[in-house]
Amino acid sequence: MFLRVLSFTILLLLTTISVVGQSNPTFESKAETFSAINQTIGKLQINSSILVSTKSSETPPTTYSLNQNSPNPFNPTTIISYSLLKSGMVTINIYDITGRFITTLVNGVKRAGAHTVQFEGSTLSSGIYVYTLESNGYRQSRQMILMK
């Protein structure tokens, strides 16, 4: 939508310039100008979306992080996202509030960057659970609430 408004604004600007340069501009010249602007805007839109996609996917994380699960509270599934500064062995474990081990969500080598994992707690009872990320000497824990 923004690009259409921009192309219309450019068309008006070019029409004003053509009126100054010509004593009697025709509708056809305006239509040709609009068509050329539309083609240019279309190309810019495609190039812009590629550029944005490339830029966002190449931005490396500046630190390790374990984000709050979403949604929280959840029933029965939630998404846990995390970022790794360096590639390496990653472990994400789930514990109940007493510290009893429940399950391992991730246990393997992961590349540097942003990652997500889904946790499904349909077999667990309602309560507070702790999830812990360990990688390359980094360790962080967060709490999540399962409400049935």
LOZA-635499 format. One record per residue: residue number from 1; chain; x, y, z of N, C-alpha, C in turn. Coordinates in nm, 2 decimals. Layout:
% residues N
+-----+----+--------+--------+--------+--------+--------+--------+--------+--------+--------+
!   i ! ch !    nxx !    nyy !    nzz !   caxx !   cayy !   cazz !    cxx !    cyy !    czz !
+-----+----+--------+--------+--------+--------+--------+--------+--------+--------+--------+
! NUM !  A !      X !      Y !      Z !      X !      Y !      Z !      X !      Y !      Z !
...
+-----+----+--------+--------+--------+--------+--------+--------+--------+--------+--------+
//
This chain:
% residues 148
+-----+----+--------+--------+--------+--------+--------+--------+--------+--------+--------+
!   i ! ch !    nxx !    nyy !    nzz !   caxx !   cayy !   cazz !    cxx !    cyy !    czz !
+-----+----+--------+--------+--------+--------+--------+--------+--------+--------+--------+
!   1 !  A !   0.08 !  -0.12 !   0.00 !   0.00 !   0.00 !   0.00 !   0.09 !   0.12 !   0.00 !
!   2 !  A !   0.19 !   0.12 !   0.08 !   0.28 !   0.24 !   0.09 !   0.34 !   0.27 !  -0.04 !
!   3 !  A !   0.38 !   0.16 !  -0.11 !   0.45 !   0.18 !  -0.24 !   0.35 !   0.23 !  -0.35 !
!   4 !  A !   0.23 !   0.20 !  -0.34 !   0.13 !   0.25 !  -0.43 !   0.11 !   0.40 !  -0.41 !
!   5 !  A !   0.10 !   0.44 !  -0.28 !   0.09 !   0.58 !  -0.25 !   0.21 !   0.66 !  -0.30 !
!   6 !  A !   0.33 !   0.60 !  -0.27 !   0.46 !   0.66 !  -0.32 !   0.46 !   0.67 !  -0.47 !
!   7 !  A !   0.41 !   0.57 !  -0.54 !   0.41 !   0.58 !  -0.69 !   0.32 !   0.69 !  -0.74 !
!   8 !  A !   0.20 !   0.70 !  -0.67 !   0.11 !   0.80 !  -0.71 !   0.17 !   0.94 !  -0.68 !
!   9 !  A !   0.24 !   0.96 !  -0.57 !   0.30 !   1.08 !  -0.54 !   0.41 !   1.12 !  -0.64 !
!  10 !  A !   0.49 !   1.02 !  -0.68 !   0.59 !   1.04 !  -0.78 !   0.52 !   1.08 !  -0.91 !
!  11 !  A !   0.41 !   1.01 !  -0.94 !   0.34 !   1.04 !  -1.07 !   0.30 !   1.19 !  -1.07 !
!  12 !  A !   0.24 !   1.23 !  -0.96 !   0.19 !   1.37 !  -0.95 !   0.31 !   1.47 !  -0.96 !
!  13 !  A !   0.42 !   1.44 !  -0.90 !   0.54 !   1.52 !  -0.91 !   0.59 !   1.52 !  -1.06 !
!  14 !  A !   0.60 !   1.41 !  -1.12 !   0.64 !   1.40 !  -1.26 !   0.55 !   1.47 !  -1.36 !
!  15 !  A !   0.42 !   1.46 !  -1.33 !   0.32 !   1.53 !  -1.41 !   0.33 !   1.68 !  -1.40 !
!  16 !  A !   0.36 !   1.73 !  -1.27 !   0.38 !   1.87 !  -1.25 !   0.50 !   1.91 !  -1.33 !
!  17 !  A !   0.61 !   1.83 !  -1.33 !   0.73 !   1.87 !  -1.40 !   0.71 !   1.87 !  -1.55 !
!  18 !  A !   0.63 !   1.77 !  -1.60 !   0.60 !   1.76 !  -1.74 !   0.51 !   1.88 !  -1.79 !
!  19 !  A !   0.42 !   1.93 !  -1.70 !   0.34 !   2.04 !  -1.73 !   0.43 !   2.17 !  -1.75 !
!  20 !  A !   0.53 !   2.18 !  -1.66 !   0.62 !   2.29 !  -1.67 !   0.70 !   2.29 !  -1.80 !
!  21 !  A !   0.74 !   2.16 !  -1.84 !   0.82 !   2.15 !  -1.95 !   0.75 !   2.15 !  -2.08 !
!  22 !  A !   0.62 !   2.12 !  -2.08 !   0.54 !   2.11 !  -2.21 !   0.42 !   2.21 !  -2.20 !
!  23 !  A !   0.39 !   2.26 !  -2.31 !   0.28 !   2.36 !  -2.31 !   0.14 !   2.28 !  -2.30 !
!  24 !  A !   0.14 !   2.16 !  -2.36 !   0.01 !   2.09 !  -2.36 !   0.04 !   1.94 !  -2.34 !
!  25 !  A !   0.06 !   1.89 !  -2.22 !   0.08 !   1.75 !  -2.20 !  -0.04 !   1.66 !  -2.23 !
!  26 !  A !  -0.02 !   1.54 !  -2.27 !  -0.13 !   1.45 !  -2.30 !  -0.15 !   1.35 !  -2.20 !
!  27 !  A !  -0.27 !   1.29 !  -2.19 !  -0.30 !   1.19 !  -2.10 !  -0.21 !   1.06 !  -2.12 !
!  28 !  A !  -0.18 !   1.03 !  -2.25 !  -0.10 !   0.92 !  -2.28 !   0.04 !   0.93 !  -2.22 !
!  29 !  A !   0.10 !   1.05 !  -2.22 !   0.23 !   1.06 !  -2.16 !   0.22 !   1.04 !  -2.01 !
!  30 !  A !   0.11 !   1.09 !  -1.95 !   0.10 !   1.06 !  -1.80 !   0.08 !   0.91 !  -1.77 !
!  31 !  A !   0.00 !   0.84 !  -1.85 !  -0.02 !   0.70 !  -1.83 !   0.11 !   0.62 !  -1.85 !
!  32 !  A !   0.19 !   0.66 !  -1.95 !   0.32 !   0.59 !  -1.98 !   0.41 !   0.62 !  -1.86 !
!  33 !  A !   0.41 !   0.74 !  -1.81 !   0.49 !   0.77 !  -1.69 !   0.45 !   0.69 !  -1.57 !
!  34 !  A !   0.32 !   0.68 !  -1.55 !   0.27 !   0.60 !  -1.43 !   0.31 !   0.45 !  -1.45 !
!  35 !  A !   0.30 !   0.40 !  -1.57 !   0.33 !   0.26 !  -1.60 !   0.48 !   0.24 !  -1.57 !
!  36 !  A !   0.56 !   0.33 !  -1.61 !   0.71 !   0.32 !  -1.58 !   0.74 !   0.32 !  -1.44 !
!  37 !  A !   0.67 !   0.41 !  -1.36 !   0.69 !   0.42 !  -1.22 !   0.64 !   0.29 !  -1.15 !
!  38 !  A !   0.53 !   0.24 !  -1.19 !   0.48 !   0.11 !  -1.14 !   0.58 !   0.00 !  -1.15 !
!  39 !  A !   0.64 !  -0.01 !  -1.27 !   0.74 !  -0.11 !  -1.30 !   0.86 !  -0.10 !  -1.21 !
!  40 !  A !   0.90 !   0.03 !  -1.19 !   1.01 !   0.06 !  -1.11 !   0.98 !   0.03 !  -0.96 !
!  41 !  A !   0.86 !   0.07 !  -0.92 !   0.83 !   0.04 !  -0.78 !   0.82 !  -0.11 !  -0.75 !
!  42 !  A !   0.76 !  -0.18 !  -0.85 !   0.76 !  -0.33 !  -0.84 !   0.89 !  -0.39 !  -0.82 !
!  43 !  A !   0.99 !  -0.34 !  -0.90 !   1.13 !  -0.39 !  -0.89 !   1.19 !  -0.36 !  -0.75 !
!  44 !  A !   1.16 !  -0.24 !  -0.71 !   1.21 !  -0.19 !  -0.58 !   1.15 !  -0.28 !  -0.47 !
!  45 !  A !   1.03 !  -0.31 !  -0.48 !   0.96 !  -0.39 !  -0.38 !   1.02 !  -0.53 !  -0.37 !
!  46 !  A !   1.05 !  -0.59 !  -0.48 !   1.11 !  -0.72 !  -0.49 !   1.25 !  -0.71 !  -0.43 !
!  47 !  A !   1.33 !  -0.62 !  -0.47 !   1.47 !  -0.60 !  -0.42 !   1.46 !  -0.57 !  -0.27 !
!  48 !  A !   1.37 !  -0.49 !  -0.23 !   1.36 !  -0.45 !  -0.09 !   1.33 !  -0.57 !   0.00 !
!  49 !  A !   1.24 !  -0.66 !  -0.05 !   1.21 !  -0.77 !   0.04 !   1.32 !  -0.87 !   0.04 !
!  50 !  A !   1.40 !  -0.89 !  -0.06 !   1.51 !  -0.97 !  -0.06 !   1.62 !  -0.92 !   0.03 !
!  51 !  A !   1.64 !  -0.79 !   0.03 !   1.74 !  -0.72 !   0.11 !   1.71 !  -0.73 !   0.26 !
!  52 !  A !   1.58 !  -0.71 !   0.29 !   1.54 !  -0.72 !   0.43 !   1.56 !  -0.86 !   0.48 !
!  53 !  A !   1.52 !  -0.96 !   0.40 !   1.53 !  -1.10 !   0.44 !   1.67 !  -1.14 !   0.46 !
!  54 !  A !   1.76 !  -1.10 !   0.37 !   1.90 !  -1.13 !   0.38 !   1.96 !  -1.06 !   0.51 !
!  55 !  A !   1.93 !  -0.94 !   0.53 !   1.98 !  -0.86 !   0.64 !   1.94 !  -0.92 !   0.77 !
!  56 !  A !   1.82 !  -0.96 !   0.79 !   1.77 !  -1.01 !   0.92 !   1.83 !  -1.15 !   0.94 !
!  57 !  A !   1.85 !  -1.23 !   0.84 !   1.89 !  -1.36 !   0.86 !   2.04 !  -1.37 !   0.88 !
!  58 !  A !   2.12 !  -1.26 !   0.85 !   2.26 !  -1.26 !   0.86 !   2.31 !  -1.19 !   0.99 !
!  59 !  A !   2.22 !  -1.14 !   1.06 !   2.25 !  -1.07 !   1.18 !   2.29 !  -1.17 !   1.29 !
!  60 !  A !   2.42 !  -1.18 !   1.33 !   2.45 !  -1.28 !   1.43 !   2.41 !  -1.23 !   1.57 !
!  61 !  A !   2.38 !  -1.32 !   1.66 !   2.35 !  -1.28 !   1.80 !   2.48 !  -1.23 !   1.86 !
!  62 !  A !   2.46 !  -1.14 !   1.96 !   2.58 !  -1.08 !   2.03 !   2.60 !  -1.15 !   2.16 !
!  63 !  A !   2.51 !  -1.24 !   2.20 !   2.53 !  -1.31 !   2.33 !   2.44 !  -1.43 !   2.33 !
!  64 !  A !   2.46 !  -1.52 !   2.42 !   2.37 !  -1.63 !   2.44 !   2.25 !  -1.58 !   2.51 !
!  65 !  A !   2.14 !  -1.64 !   2.48 !   2.01 !  -1.59 !   2.55 !   1.91 !  -1.71 !   2.55 !
!  66 !  A !   1.84 !  -1.71 !   2.65 !   1.72 !  -1.80 !   2.67 !   1.60 !  -1.72 !   2.69 !
!  67 !  A !   1.51 !  -1.72 !   2.60 !   1.39 !  -1.63 !   2.61 !   1.28 !  -1.69 !   2.69 !
!  68 !  A !   1.19 !  -1.61 !   2.74 !   1.07 !  -1.66 !   2.80 !   0.98 !  -1.73 !   2.71 !
!  69 !  A !   0.93 !  -1.85 !   2.75 !   0.84 !  -1.93 !   2.66 !   0.72 !  -1.85 !   2.63 !
!  70 !  A !   0.66 !  -1.89 !   2.51 !   0.54 !  -1.82 !   2.47 !   0.44 !  -1.92 !   2.41 !
!  71 !  A !   0.32 !  -1.93 !   2.45 !   0.26 !  -1.84 !   2.56 !   0.29 !  -1.90 !   2.69 !
!  72 !  A !   0.28 !  -1.81 !   2.79 !   0.30 !  -1.85 !   2.93 !   0.20 !  -1.77 !   3.02 !
!  73 !  A !   0.11 !  -1.84 !   3.09 !   0.09 !  -1.98 !   3.10 !   0.05 !  -2.05 !   2.97 !
!  74 !  A !   0.07 !  -2.18 !   2.96 !   0.04 !  -2.25 !   2.84 !  -0.04 !  -2.38 !   2.87 !
!  75 !  A !  -0.11 !  -2.43 !   2.77 !  -0.18 !  -2.56 !   2.78 !  -0.21 !  -2.60 !   2.64 !
!  76 !  A !  -0.17 !  -2.71 !   2.59 !  -0.06 !  -2.80 !   2.64 !   0.07 !  -2.77 !   2.58 !
!  77 !  A !   0.08 !  -2.68 !   2.48 !   0.21 !  -2.66 !   2.41 !   0.26 !  -2.52 !   2.43 !
!  78 !  A !   0.39 !  -2.50 !   2.42 !   0.45 !  -2.37 !   2.43 !   0.58 !  -2.37 !   2.34 !
!  79 !  A !   0.63 !  -2.25 !   2.30 !   0.75 !  -2.24 !   2.22 !   0.86 !  -2.18 !   2.31 !
!  80 !  A !   0.98 !  -2.24 !   2.31 !   1.09 !  -2.18 !   2.38 !   1.19 !  -2.14 !   2.27 !
!  81 !  A !   1.23 !  -2.01 !   2.27 !   1.33 !  -1.97 !   2.18 !   1.46 !  -1.93 !   2.25 !
!  82 !  A !   1.57 !  -1.95 !   2.18 !   1.70 !  -1.92 !   2.24 !   1.80 !  -1.88 !   2.12 !
!  83 !  A !   1.91 !  -1.81 !   2.16 !   2.01 !  -1.77 !   2.07 !   2.15 !  -1.82 !   2.12 !
!  84 !  A !   2.23 !  -1.86 !   2.02 !   2.36 !  -1.91 !   2.05 !   2.47 !  -1.81 !   1.99 !
!  85 !  A !   2.56 !  -1.77 !   2.06 !   2.67 !  -1.69 !   2.01 !   2.76 !  -1.77 !   1.92 !
!  86 !  A !   2.79 !  -1.90 !   1.96 !   2.88 !  -1.98 !   1.89 !   2.81 !  -2.12 !   1.87 !
!  87 !  A !   2.85 !  -2.19 !   1.76 !   2.80 !  -2.32 !   1.74 !   2.86 !  -2.41 !   1.85 !
!  88 !  A !   2.78 !  -2.52 !   1.88 !   2.83 !  -2.61 !   1.98 !   2.72 !  -2.70 !   2.03 !
!  89 !  A !   2.76 !  -2.78 !   2.13 !   2.67 !  -2.87 !   2.19 !   2.56 !  -2.79 !   2.28 !
!  90 !  A !   2.44 !  -2.82 !   2.26 !   2.33 !  -2.75 !   2.33 !   2.24 !  -2.86 !   2.40 !
!  91 !  A !   2.21 !  -2.83 !   2.52 !   2.11 !  -2.91 !   2.60 !   2.01 !  -2.82 !   2.66 !
!  92 !  A !   1.88 !  -2.86 !   2.64 !   1.77 !  -2.79 !   2.71 !   1.69 !  -2.90 !   2.78 !
!  93 !  A !   1.69 !  -2.89 !   2.91 !   1.62 !  -2.98 !   3.00 !   1.50 !  -2.91 !   3.07 !
!  94 !  A !   1.40 !  -3.00 !   3.10 !   1.29 !  -2.95 !   3.17 !   1.28 !  -3.02 !   3.31 !
!  95 !  A !   1.26 !  -2.94 !   3.41 !   1.25 !  -2.99 !   3.55 !   1.12 !  -2.94 !   3.61 !
!  96 !  A !   1.07 !  -3.02 !   3.71 !   0.95 !  -2.96 !   3.78 !   1.00 !  -2.87 !   3.89 !
!  97 !  A !   0.91 !  -2.81 !   3.97 !   0.96 !  -2.70 !   4.06 !   1.04 !  -2.76 !   4.18 !
!  98 !  A !   1.04 !  -2.89 !   4.20 !   1.12 !  -2.95 !   4.31 !   1.26 !  -2.99 !   4.25 !
!  99 !  A !   1.28 !  -2.97 !   4.12 !   1.41 !  -3.00 !   4.07 !   1.42 !  -3.14 !   4.01 !
! 100 !  A !   1.31 !  -3.21 !   4.00 !   1.30 !  -3.35 !   3.95 !   1.31 !  -3.33 !   3.79 !
! 101 !  A !   1.40 !  -3.41 !   3.73 !   1.42 !  -3.41 !   3.58 !   1.29 !  -3.46 !   3.52 !
! 102 !  A !   1.24 !  -3.39 !   3.41 !   1.12 !  -3.43 !   3.34 !   1.16 !  -3.49 !   3.20 !
! 103 !  A !   1.23 !  -3.41 !   3.12 !   1.26 !  -3.45 !   2.99 !   1.37 !  -3.36 !   2.93 !
! 104 !  A !   1.43 !  -3.40 !   2.82 !   1.53 !  -3.33 !   2.75 !   1.47 !  -3.28 !   2.61 !
! 105 !  A !   1.46 !  -3.15 !   2.59 !   1.41 !  -3.11 !   2.46 !   1.51 !  -3.10 !   2.35 !
! 106 !  A !   1.63 !  -3.06 !   2.38 !   1.74 !  -3.05 !   2.28 !   1.86 !  -3.11 !   2.34 !
! 107 !  A !   1.93 !  -3.19 !   2.26 !   2.05 !  -3.25 !   2.31 !   2.14 !  -3.28 !   2.18 !
! 108 !  A !   2.21 !  -3.18 !   2.13 !   2.29 !  -3.20 !   2.01 !   2.36 !  -3.08 !   1.98 !
! 109 !  A !   2.44 !  -3.08 !   1.87 !   2.52 !  -2.97 !   1.82 !   2.42 !  -2.88 !   1.74 !
! 110 !  A !   2.43 !  -2.75 !   1.77 !   2.35 !  -2.65 !   1.70 !   2.44 !  -2.54 !   1.65 !
! 111 !  A !   2.40 !  -2.48 !   1.54 !   2.48 !  -2.37 !   1.48 !   2.45 !  -2.24 !   1.56 !
! 112 !  A !   2.54 !  -2.14 !   1.55 !   2.52 !  -2.01 !   1.61 !   2.39 !  -1.95 !   1.54 !
! 113 !  A !   2.32 !  -1.87 !   1.62 !   2.20 !  -1.81 !   1.57 !   2.08 !  -1.83 !   1.66 !
! 114 !  A !   1.96 !  -1.79 !   1.60 !   1.84 !  -1.81 !   1.68 !   1.77 !  -1.94 !   1.65 !
! 115 !  A !   1.71 !  -2.00 !   1.75 !   1.65 !  -2.13 !   1.74 !   1.52 !  -2.13 !   1.82 !
! 116 !  A !   1.43 !  -2.22 !   1.79 !   1.31 !  -2.24 !   1.87 !   1.28 !  -2.39 !   1.88 !
! 117 !  A !   1.22 !  -2.43 !   1.99 !   1.18 !  -2.57 !   2.02 !   1.04 !  -2.56 !   2.08 !
! 118 !  A !   0.96 !  -2.66 !   2.05 !   0.83 !  -2.67 !   2.11 !   0.82 !  -2.77 !   2.22 !
! 119 !  A !   0.76 !  -2.73 !   2.33 !   0.74 !  -2.82 !   2.44 !   0.60 !  -2.86 !   2.46 !
! 120 !  A !   0.57 !  -2.99 !   2.47 !   0.43 !  -3.04 !   2.48 !   0.42 !  -3.10 !   2.62 !
! 121 !  A !   0.33 !  -3.04 !   2.70 !   0.31 !  -3.09 !   2.83 !   0.18 !  -3.15 !   2.87 !
! 122 !  A !   0.12 !  -3.22 !   2.77 !  -0.02 !  -3.28 !   2.79 !  -0.02 !  -3.39 !   2.89 !
! 123 !  A !   0.10 !  -3.46 !   2.91 !   0.10 !  -3.57 !   3.01 !   0.14 !  -3.52 !   3.15 !
! 124 !  A !   0.17 !  -3.39 !   3.17 !   0.21 !  -3.34 !   3.30 !   0.09 !  -3.28 !   3.37 !
! 125 !  A !   0.11 !  -3.26 !   3.50 !   0.00 !  -3.20 !   3.57 !   0.03 !  -3.04 !   3.57 !
! 126 !  A !  -0.07 !  -2.97 !   3.61 !  -0.06 !  -2.82 !   3.62 !   0.05 !  -2.79 !   3.72 !
! 127 !  A !   0.13 !  -2.68 !   3.69 !   0.23 !  -2.64 !   3.79 !   0.34 !  -2.56 !   3.72 !
! 128 !  A !   0.44 !  -2.53 !   3.80 !   0.55 !  -2.45 !   3.75 !   0.66 !  -2.54 !   3.72 !
! 129 !  A !   0.72 !  -2.52 !   3.60 !   0.83 !  -2.60 !   3.55 !   0.95 !  -2.51 !   3.51 !
! 130 !  A !   1.07 !  -2.56 !   3.52 !   1.19 !  -2.49 !   3.49 !   1.25 !  -2.55 !   3.37 !
! 131 !  A !   1.29 !  -2.46 !   3.28 !   1.37 !  -2.51 !   3.16 !   1.51 !  -2.44 !   3.16 !
! 132 !  A !   1.61 !  -2.52 !   3.13 !   1.75 !  -2.48 !   3.14 !   1.82 !  -2.50 !   3.01 !
! 133 !  A !   1.89 !  -2.40 !   2.96 !   1.98 !  -2.40 !   2.84 !   2.12 !  -2.41 !   2.89 !
! 134 !  A !   2.20 !  -2.51 !   2.83 !   2.34 !  -2.52 !   2.86 !   2.41 !  -2.53 !   2.72 !
! 135 !  A !   2.51 !  -2.44 !   2.70 !   2.59 !  -2.45 !   2.58 !   2.72 !  -2.37 !   2.60 !
! 136 !  A !   2.83 !  -2.44 !   2.56 !   2.97 !  -2.38 !   2.57 !   2.99 !  -2.30 !   2.70 !
! 137 !  A !   2.96 !  -2.36 !   2.81 !   2.98 !  -2.30 !   2.94 !   2.88 !  -2.20 !   2.98 !
! 138 !  A !   2.78 !  -2.17 !   2.90 !   2.67 !  -2.08 !   2.93 !   2.56 !  -2.16 !   2.99 !
! 139 !  A !   2.49 !  -2.11 !   3.10 !   2.38 !  -2.18 !   3.16 !   2.28 !  -2.07 !   3.20 !
! 140 !  A !   2.15 !  -2.09 !   3.16 !   2.04 !  -2.00 !   3.20 !   1.92 !  -2.08 !   3.22 !
! 141 !  A !   1.84 !  -2.05 !   3.32 !   1.71 !  -2.11 !   3.35 !   1.60 !  -2.01 !   3.35 !
! 142 !  A !   1.48 !  -2.06 !   3.32 !   1.36 !  -1.98 !   3.33 !   1.24 !  -2.07 !   3.37 !
! 143 !  A !   1.14 !  -2.00 !   3.42 !   1.02 !  -2.08 !   3.47 !   0.91 !  -2.06 !   3.37 !
! 144 !  A !   0.82 !  -2.16 !   3.36 !   0.70 !  -2.16 !   3.28 !   0.59 !  -2.22 !   3.36 !
! 145 !  A !   0.47 !  -2.18 !   3.33 !   0.35 !  -2.23 !   3.40 !   0.26 !  -2.31 !   3.31 !
! 146 !  A !   0.23 !  -2.43 !   3.34 !   0.14 !  -2.52 !   3.27 !   0.00 !  -2.51 !   3.35 !
! 147 !  A !  -0.10 !  -2.46 !   3.28 !  -0.23 !  -2.45 !   3.34 !  -0.33 !  -2.54 !   3.26 !
! 148 !  A !  -0.39 !  -2.64 !   3.33 !  -0.49 !  -2.72 !   3.26 !  -0.63 !  -2.68 !   3.30 !
+-----+----+--------+--------+--------+--------+--------+--------+--------+--------+--------+
//
